[in-house]
Amino acid sequence: MPRAACSRGVLVIDKPLTAPANKRQFLRGNLAMVESEPGTYRVELYPDVLPGSHLLHHAATADVLIELAPGTTYTGGEAVRYHRIRLTDN
């Protein structure tokens, strides 16, 4: 099976966020295309940092999985990998 394509975007957070040591973390989130100059766009990633998979409404609105490197602390503005979530092929 081919590996899913991923891209990079800018992480947008209010508080520092640390991924668990020795474990790659994936957070649900939302992607926004922001025009930084006329005709030039930046991908901004807004993670859902609320705990618990029981929060179905957050999971249902997510359109990306944001990938965080093990043991790394993020403060916002870092370029990180993300994977688009495609619920259907139509």
C-alpha positions as CSV (number, residue, x, y, z in Angstrom):
1,M,0.0,0.0,0.0
2,P,1.5,3.4,-0.9
3,R,2.2,5.8,1.8
4,A,-0.2,8.7,2.1
5,A,1.0,12.1,0.9
6,C,1.7,14.8,3.5
7,S,2.5,18.4,3.4
8,R,3.8,21.1,5.7
9,G,2.0,24.0,7.3
10,V,2.5,26.6,10.1
11,L,1.3,25.5,13.6
12,V,-1.0,28.1,15.2
13,I,-1.4,27.6,19.0
14,D,-2.0,29.8,22.1
15,K,0.0,27.8,24.6
16,P,3.1,25.6,24.3
17,L,2.4,22.1,23.3
18,T,4.8,19.1,23.9
19,A,4.5,15.8,22.1
20,P,5.1,12.7,24.3
21,A,8.7,11.4,24.4
22,N,9.5,8.4,22.2
23,K,6.1,8.7,20.5
24,R,5.0,10.5,17.3
25,Q,1.8,12.3,18.1
26,F,-1.1,13.0,15.7
27,L,-3.6,15.7,16.6
28,R,-6.9,16.4,14.8
29,G,-7.1,19.9,13.5
30,N,-8.3,22.3,10.9
31,L,-6.5,23.8,7.9
32,A,-6.8,27.4,6.8
33,M,-5.3,29.0,3.6
34,V,-4.3,32.5,4.5
35,E,-3.2,35.0,1.8
36,S,0.1,36.4,3.0
37,E,0.7,38.6,-0.1
38,P,-1.5,39.0,-3.2
39,G,-1.5,35.6,-4.8
40,T,0.7,33.9,-2.2
41,Y,-0.9,31.7,0.4
42,R,0.3,30.2,3.7
43,V,-1.2,27.0,5.2
44,E,-2.1,27.5,8.9
45,L,-2.9,24.5,11.1
46,Y,-5.1,24.8,14.1
47,P,-4.9,21.7,16.3
48,D,-7.8,20.5,18.5
49,V,-5.9,20.2,21.8
50,L,-8.9,19.1,23.9
51,P,-8.4,15.6,25.3
52,G,-10.6,12.7,24.7
53,S,-11.8,10.9,21.6
54,H,-15.3,11.1,23.0
55,L,-15.6,14.7,21.7
56,L,-17.2,13.6,18.5
57,H,-18.1,17.1,17.3
58,H,-14.4,18.1,17.2
59,A,-13.4,14.9,15.4
60,A,-16.2,15.4,12.9
61,T,-15.1,18.9,11.9
62,A,-11.3,18.1,11.6
63,D,-9.9,18.1,8.1
64,V,-6.2,17.3,8.9
65,L,-4.1,15.2,11.2
66,I,-1.2,17.3,12.5
67,E,2.0,15.3,13.1
68,L,4.3,16.2,16.0
69,A,7.8,14.9,16.5
70,P,8.5,12.9,19.7
71,G,9.5,15.0,22.7
72,T,9.4,18.2,20.9
73,T,7.9,21.4,22.4
74,Y,6.1,23.7,20.0
75,T,5.3,27.3,20.8
76,G,3.5,28.3,17.5
77,G,4.9,29.4,14.1
78,E,6.8,26.1,13.5
79,A,6.4,24.3,10.2
80,V,5.0,20.8,10.8
81,R,3.7,18.0,8.7
82,Y,0.0,17.3,8.2
83,H,-2.1,14.7,6.5
84,R,-5.4,15.6,4.9
85,I,-8.5,13.6,6.1
86,R,-10.7,12.5,3.3
87,L,-13.9,11.0,4.4
88,T,-15.2,10.2,0.9
89,D,-13.8,10.1,-2.6
90,N,-16.8,12.1,-4.1
